[in-house]
Amino acid sequence: MERLFHIAAALLIGAAAVFFLLNNFDGVFISIVLACLSFFLSVRTQVKGRLSNREMEREREFASKQEVDEAPDLHAEGRQEDRAGQKL
């Protein structure tokens, strides 16, 4: 999707150049504004994709931590220690 916005921005900059050569300054302004809009939309989609990837990674890490916390600790069974680390 972001590639589409980059292409649209490039085409609109080209259209602005053509309008400039034809002395159509209203067309230049509109083309440049739309090119900027397209560029910022491409940045927005890129950031949105990164944020969704990070959120998915955090959910996976949280799920794996829950699995580890819920699993029984086989090494600690039958062994109890007080705060000083002495075996009871």
Distance bins in CASP14 RR format, pairs under 12 A and 6 or more apart:
PFRMAT RR
TARGET T0000
AUTHOR 0000-0000-0000
RMODE 2
METHOD distances of the structure
MODEL  1
1 7 0 0 0 0 0 1 0 0 0 0 0
1 8 0 0 0 0 0 1 0 0 0 0 0
1 38 0 0 0 0 0 1 0 0 0 0 0
1 41 0 0 0 0 1 0 0 0 0 0 0
1 42 1 0 0 1 0 0 0 0 0 0 0
1 43 0 0 0 0 0 1 0 0 0 0 0
1 44 0 0 0 0 1 0 0 0 0 0 0
1 45 1 0 1 0 0 0 0 0 0 0 0
1 46 0 0 0 0 1 0 0 0 0 0 0
1 48 0 0 0 0 1 0 0 0 0 0 0
1 49 0 0 0 0 1 0 0 0 0 0 0
2 8 0 0 0 0 0 1 0 0 0 0 0
2 9 0 0 0 0 0 1 0 0 0 0 0
2 38 0 0 0 0 0 1 0 0 0 0 0
2 39 0 0 0 0 1 0 0 0 0 0 0
2 40 0 0 0 0 0 1 0 0 0 0 0
2 41 0 0 0 0 1 0 0 0 0 0 0
2 42 1 0 1 0 0 0 0 0 0 0 0
2 43 1 0 0 1 0 0 0 0 0 0 0
2 44 0 0 0 0 1 0 0 0 0 0 0
2 45 1 0 1 0 0 0 0 0 0 0 0
2 46 1 0 1 0 0 0 0 0 0 0 0
2 47 0 0 0 0 1 0 0 0 0 0 0
2 48 0 0 0 0 1 0 0 0 0 0 0
2 49 0 0 0 0 1 0 0 0 0 0 0
2 50 0 0 0 0 0 1 0 0 0 0 0
3 9 0 0 0 0 0 1 0 0 0 0 0
3 10 0 0 0 0 0 1 0 0 0 0 0
3 38 0 0 0 0 0 1 0 0 0 0 0
3 41 0 0 0 0 0 1 0 0 0 0 0
3 42 1 0 0 1 0 0 0 0 0 0 0
3 45 0 0 0 0 1 0 0 0 0 0 0
3 46 0 0 0 0 0 1 0 0 0 0 0
4 10 0 0 0 0 0 1 0 0 0 0 0
4 11 0 0 0 0 0 1 0 0 0 0 0
4 38 0 0 0 0 1 0 0 0 0 0 0
4 39 0 0 0 0 0 1 0 0 0 0 0
4 41 0 0 0 0 1 0 0 0 0 0 0
4 42 1 0 0 1 0 0 0 0 0 0 0
4 45 0 0 0 0 1 0 0 0 0 0 0
5 11 0 0 0 0 0 1 0 0 0 0 0
5 12 0 0 0 0 0 1 0 0 0 0 0
5 34 0 0 0 0 0 1 0 0 0 0 0
5 35 0 0 0 0 1 0 0 0 0 0 0
5 36 0 0 0 0 0 1 0 0 0 0 0
5 37 0 0 0 0 1 0 0 0 0 0 0
5 38 1 0 1 0 0 0 0 0 0 0 0
5 39 1 0 0 1 0 0 0 0 0 0 0
5 40 0 0 0 0 1 0 0 0 0 0 0
5 41 1 0 1 0 0 0 0 0 0 0 0
5 42 1 1 0 0 0 0 0 0 0 0 0
5 43 0 0 0 0 1 0 0 0 0 0 0
5 44 0 0 0 0 1 0 0 0 0 0 0
5 45 1 0 0 1 0 0 0 0 0 0 0
5 46 0 0 0 0 1 0 0 0 0 0 0
6 12 0 0 0 0 0 1 0 0 0 0 0
6 13 0 0 0 0 0 1 0 0 0 0 0
6 35 0 0 0 0 0 1 0 0 0 0 0
6 38 1 0 0 1 0 0 0 0 0 0 0
6 39 1 0 0 1 0 0 0 0 0 0 0
6 40 0 0 0 0 0 1 0 0 0 0 0
6 41 0 0 0 0 1 0 0 0 0 0 0
6 42 1 0 1 0 0 0 0 0 0 0 0
6 43 0 0 0 0 1 0 0 0 0 0 0
6 45 0 0 0 0 0 1 0 0 0 0 0
6 46 0 0 0 0 1 0 0 0 0 0 0
7 13 0 0 0 0 0 1 0 0 0 0 0
7 14 0 0 0 0 0 1 0 0 0 0 0
7 35 0 0 0 0 0 1 0 0 0 0 0
7 38 0 0 0 0 1 0 0 0 0 0 0
7 39 0 0 0 0 0 1 0 0 0 0 0
7 42 0 0 0 0 1 0 0 0 0 0 0
8 14 0 0 0 0 0 1 0 0 0 0 0
8 15 0 0 0 0 0 1 0 0 0 0 0
8 31 0 0 0 0 0 1 0 0 0 0 0
8 34 0 0 0 0 1 0 0 0 0 0 0
8 35 1 0 0 1 0 0 0 0 0 0 0
8 36 0 0 0 0 0 1 0 0 0 0 0
8 37 0 0 0 0 1 0 0 0 0 0 0
8 38 1 0 1 0 0 0 0 0 0 0 0
8 39 0 0 0 0 1 0 0 0 0 0 0
8 40 0 0 0 0 0 1 0 0 0 0 0
8 41 0 0 0 0 1 0 0 0 0 0 0
8 42 0 0 0 0 1 0 0 0 0 0 0
9 15 0 0 0 0 0 1 0 0 0 0 0
9 16 0 0 0 0 0 1 0 0 0 0 0
9 31 0 0 0 0 0 1 0 0 0 0 0
9 32 0 0 0 0 0 1 0 0 0 0 0
9 33 0 0 0 0 0 1 0 0 0 0 0
9 34 0 0 0 0 1 0 0 0 0 0 0
9 35 1 0 1 0 0 0 0 0 0 0 0
9 36 1 0 0 1 0 0 0 0 0 0 0
9 37 0 0 0 0 1 0 0 0 0 0 0
9 38 1 0 1 0 0 0 0 0 0 0 0
9 39 1 0 1 0 0 0 0 0 0 0 0
9 40 0 0 0 0 1 0 0 0 0 0 0
9 41 0 0 0 0 1 0 0 0 0 0 0
9 42 1 0 0 1 0 0 0 0 0 0 0
9 43 0 0 0 0 0 1 0 0 0 0 0
10 16 0 0 0 0 0 1 0 0 0 0 0
10 17 0 0 0 0 0 1 0 0 0 0 0
10 31 0 0 0 0 0 1 0 0 0 0 0
10 34 0 0 0 0 0 1 0 0 0 0 0
10 35 1 0 0 1 0 0 0 0 0 0 0
10 38 0 0 0 0 1 0 0 0 0 0 0
10 39 0 0 0 0 1 0 0 0 0 0 0
10 42 0 0 0 0 0 1 0 0 0 0 0
11 17 0 0 0 0 0 1 0 0 0 0 0
11 18 0 0 0 0 0 1 0 0 0 0 0
11 31 0 0 0 0 1 0 0 0 0 0 0
11 34 0 0 0 0 1 0 0 0 0 0 0
11 35 0 0 0 0 1 0 0 0 0 0 0
11 38 0 0 0 0 1 0 0 0 0 0 0
11 39 0 0 0 0 0 1 0 0 0 0 0
12 18 0 0 0 0 0 1 0 0 0 0 0
12 19 0 0 0 0 0 1 0 0 0 0 0
12 27 0 0 0 0 0 1 0 0 0 0 0
12 28 0 0 0 0 0 1 0 0 0 0 0
12 29 0 0 0 0 0 1 0 0 0 0 0
12 30 0 0 0 0 1 0 0 0 0 0 0
12 31 1 0 1 0 0 0 0 0 0 0 0
12 32 1 0 0 1 0 0 0 0 0 0 0
12 33 0 0 0 0 1 0 0 0 0 0 0
12 34 1 0 1 0 0 0 0 0 0 0 0
12 35 1 1 0 0 0 0 0 0 0 0 0
12 36 0 0 0 0 1 0 0 0 0 0 0
12 37 0 0 0 0 1 0 0 0 0 0 0
12 38 1 0 0 1 0 0 0 0 0 0 0
12 39 0 0 0 0 1 0 0 0 0 0 0
12 41 0 0 0 0 0 1 0 0 0 0 0
13 19 0 0 0 0 0 1 0 0 0 0 0
13 20 0 0 0 0 0 1 0 0 0 0 0
13 28 0 0 0 0 0 1 0 0 0 0 0
13 31 1 0 0 1 0 0 0 0 0 0 0
13 32 1 0 0 1 0 0 0 0 0 0 0
13 33 0 0 0 0 0 1 0 0 0 0 0
13 34 0 0 0 0 1 0 0 0 0 0 0
13 35 1 0 1 0 0 0 0 0 0 0 0
13 36 0 0 0 0 1 0 0 0 0 0 0
13 38 0 0 0 0 1 0 0 0 0 0 0
13 39 0 0 0 0 1 0 0 0 0 0 0
14 20 0 0 0 0 1 0 0 0 0 0 0
14 21 0 0 0 0 0 1 0 0 0 0 0
14 27 0 0 0 0 0 1 0 0 0 0 0
14 28 0 0 0 0 0 1 0 0 0 0 0
14 31 1 0 0 1 0 0 0 0 0 0 0
14 32 0 0 0 0 1 0 0 0 0 0 0
14 34 0 0 0 0 0 1 0 0 0 0 0
14 35 0 0 0 0 1 0 0 0 0 0 0
15 21 0 0 0 0 0 1 0 0 0 0 0
15 22 0 0 0 0 0 1 0 0 0 0 0
15 24 0 0 0 0 0 1 0 0 0 0 0
15 27 1 0 0 1 0 0 0 0 0 0 0
15 28 0 0 0 0 1 0 0 0 0 0 0
15 29 0 0 0 0 0 1 0 0 0 0 0
15 30 0 0 0 0 1 0 0 0 0 0 0
15 31 1 0 1 0 0 0 0 0 0 0 0
15 32 0 0 0 0 1 0 0 0 0 0 0
15 33 0 0 0 0 0 1 0 0 0 0 0
15 34 0 0 0 0 1 0 0 0 0 0 0
15 35 0 0 0 0 1 0 0 0 0 0 0
15 38 0 0 0 0 0 1 0 0 0 0 0
16 22 0 0 0 0 0 1 0 0 0 0 0
16 24 0 0 0 0 1 0 0 0 0 0 0
16 25 0 0 0 0 0 1 0 0 0 0 0
16 26 0 0 0 0 0 1 0 0 0 0 0
16 27 1 0 0 1 0 0 0 0 0 0 0
16 28 1 0 1 0 0 0 0 0 0 0 0
16 29 0 0 0 0 1 0 0 0 0 0 0
16 30 0 0 0 0 1 0 0 0 0 0 0
16 31 1 1 0 0 0 0 0 0 0 0 0
16 32 1 0 1 0 0 0 0 0 0 0 0
16 33 0 0 0 0 1 0 0 0 0 0 0
16 34 0 0 0 0 1 0 0 0 0 0 0
16 35 1 0 0 1 0 0 0 0 0 0 0
16 36 0 0 0 0 0 1 0 0 0 0 0
16 38 0 0 0 0 0 1 0 0 0 0 0
17 24 0 0 0 0 0 1 0 0 0 0 0
17 27 0 0 0 0 0 1 0 0 0 0 0
17 28 0 0 0 0 1 0 0 0 0 0 0
17 31 0 0 0 0 1 0 0 0 0 0 0
17 32 0 0 0 0 0 1 0 0 0 0 0
17 35 0 0 0 0 0 1 0 0 0 0 0
18 24 0 0 0 0 1 0 0 0 0 0 0
18 27 0 0 0 0 1 0 0 0 0 0 0
18 28 0 0 0 0 1 0 0 0 0 0 0
18 31 0 0 0 0 1 0 0 0 0 0 0
19 25 1 0 0 1 0 0 0 0 0 0 0
19 26 0 0 0 0 1 0 0 0 0 0 0
19 27 1 0 1 0 0 0 0 0 0 0 0
19 28 1 0 1 0 0 0 0 0 0 0 0
19 29 0 0 0 0 1 0 0 0 0 0 0
19 30 0 0 0 0 1 0 0 0 0 0 0
19 31 1 0 1 0 0 0 0 0 0 0 0
19 32 0 0 0 0 1 0 0 0 0 0 0
19 34 0 0 0 0 0 1 0 0 0 0 0
19 35 0 0 0 0 0 1 0 0 0 0 0
20 26 0 0 0 0 0 1 0 0 0 0 0
20 27 0 0 0 0 1 0 0 0 0 0 0
20 28 1 0 1 0 0 0 0 0 0 0 0
20 29 0 0 0 0 0 1 0 0 0 0 0
20 31 0 0 0 0 1 0 0 0 0 0 0
20 32 0 0 0 0 1 0 0 0 0 0 0
21 27 0 0 0 0 0 1 0 0 0 0 0
21 28 0 0 0 0 1 0 0 0 0 0 0
22 28 0 0 0 0 1 0 0 0 0 0 0
22 31 0 0 0 0 0 1 0 0 0 0 0
24 30 0 0 0 0 1 0 0 0 0 0 0
24 31 0 0 0 0 1 0 0 0 0 0 0
25 31 0 0 0 0 0 1 0 0 0 0 0
25 32 0 0 0 0 0 1 0 0 0 0 0
26 32 0 0 0 0 0 1 0 0 0 0 0
26 33 0 0 0 0 0 1 0 0 0 0 0
27 33 0 0 0 0 1 0 0 0 0 0 0
27 34 0 0 0 0 1 0 0 0 0 0 0
27 35 0 0 0 0 0 1 0 0 0 0 0
28 34 0 0 0 0 0 1 0 0 0 0 0
28 35 0 0 0 0 0 1 0 0 0 0 0
29 35 0 0 0 0 0 1 0 0 0 0 0
29 36 0 0 0 0 0 1 0 0 0 0 0
30 36 0 0 0 0 0 1 0 0 0 0 0
30 37 0 0 0 0 0 1 0 0 0 0 0
31 37 0 0 0 0 0 1 0 0 0 0 0
31 38 0 0 0 0 0 1 0 0 0 0 0
32 38 0 0 0 0 0 1 0 0 0 0 0
32 39 0 0 0 0 0 1 0 0 0 0 0
33 39 0 0 0 0 0 1 0 0 0 0 0
33 40 0 0 0 0 0 1 0 0 0 0 0
34 40 0 0 0 0 0 1 0 0 0 0 0
34 41 0 0 0 0 0 1 0 0 0 0 0
35 41 0 0 0 0 0 1 0 0 0 0 0
35 42 0 0 0 0 0 1 0 0 0 0 0
36 42 0 0 0 0 0 1 0 0 0 0 0
36 43 0 0 0 0 0 1 0 0 0 0 0
37 43 0 0 0 0 0 1 0 0 0 0 0
37 44 0 0 0 0 0 1 0 0 0 0 0
38 44 0 0 0 0 0 1 0 0 0 0 0
38 45 0 0 0 0 0 1 0 0 0 0 0
39 45 0 0 0 0 0 1 0 0 0 0 0
39 46 0 0 0 0 0 1 0 0 0 0 0
40 46 0 0 0 0 0 1 0 0 0 0 0
40 47 0 0 0 0 0 1 0 0 0 0 0
41 47 0 0 0 0 0 1 0 0 0 0 0
41 48 0 0 0 0 0 1 0 0 0 0 0
42 48 0 0 0 0 0 1 0 0 0 0 0
42 49 0 0 0 0 0 1 0 0 0 0 0
43 49 0 0 0 0 0 1 0 0 0 0 0
43 50 0 0 0 0 0 1 0 0 0 0 0
44 50 0 0 0 0 0 1 0 0 0 0 0
44 51 0 0 0 0 0 1 0 0 0 0 0
45 51 0 0 0 0 0 1 0 0 0 0 0
45 52 0 0 0 0 0 1 0 0 0 0 0
46 52 0 0 0 0 0 1 0 0 0 0 0
46 53 0 0 0 0 0 1 0 0 0 0 0
47 53 0 0 0 0 0 1 0 0 0 0 0
47 54 0 0 0 0 0 1 0 0 0 0 0
48 54 0 0 0 0 0 1 0 0 0 0 0
48 55 0 0 0 0 0 1 0 0 0 0 0
49 55 0 0 0 0 1 0 0 0 0 0 0
49 56 0 0 0 0 1 0 0 0 0 0 0
50 56 0 0 0 0 0 1 0 0 0 0 0
50 57 0 0 0 0 0 1 0 0 0 0 0
51 57 0 0 0 0 0 1 0 0 0 0 0
51 58 0 0 0 0 0 1 0 0 0 0 0
52 58 0 0 0 0 0 1 0 0 0 0 0
52 59 0 0 0 0 0 1 0 0 0 0 0
53 59 0 0 0 0 0 1 0 0 0 0 0
53 60 0 0 0 0 0 1 0 0 0 0 0
54 60 0 0 0 0 0 1 0 0 0 0 0
54 61 0 0 0 0 0 1 0 0 0 0 0
55 61 0 0 0 0 0 1 0 0 0 0 0
55 62 0 0 0 0 0 1 0 0 0 0 0
56 62 0 0 0 0 0 1 0 0 0 0 0
56 63 0 0 0 0 0 1 0 0 0 0 0
57 63 0 0 0 0 0 1 0 0 0 0 0
57 64 0 0 0 0 0 1 0 0 0 0 0
58 64 0 0 0 0 0 1 0 0 0 0 0
58 65 0 0 0 0 0 1 0 0 0 0 0
59 65 0 0 0 0 0 1 0 0 0 0 0
59 66 0 0 0 0 0 1 0 0 0 0 0
60 66 0 0 0 0 0 1 0 0 0 0 0
60 67 0 0 0 0 0 1 0 0 0 0 0
61 67 0 0 0 0 0 1 0 0 0 0 0
61 68 0 0 0 0 0 1 0 0 0 0 0
62 68 0 0 0 0 0 1 0 0 0 0 0
62 69 0 0 0 0 0 1 0 0 0 0 0
63 69 0 0 0 0 0 1 0 0 0 0 0
63 70 0 0 0 0 0 1 0 0 0 0 0
64 70 0 0 0 0 0 1 0 0 0 0 0
64 71 0 0 0 0 0 1 0 0 0 0 0
65 71 0 0 0 0 0 1 0 0 0 0 0
72 78 0 0 0 0 0 1 0 0 0 0 0
73 79 0 0 0 0 0 1 0 0 0 0 0
78 87 0 0 0 0 0 1 0 0 0 0 0
78 88 0 0 0 0 0 1 0 0 0 0 0
79 85 0 0 0 0 0 1 0 0 0 0 0
79 86 0 0 0 0 0 1 0 0 0 0 0
79 87 1 0 0 1 0 0 0 0 0 0 0
79 88 0 0 0 0 1 0 0 0 0 0 0
80 86 0 0 0 0 0 1 0 0 0 0 0
80 87 1 0 0 1 0 0 0 0 0 0 0
80 88 1 0 1 0 0 0 0 0 0 0 0
81 87 1 0 1 0 0 0 0 0 0 0 0
81 88 1 0 0 1 0 0 0 0 0 0 0
82 88 1 0 1 0 0 0 0 0 0 0 0
END
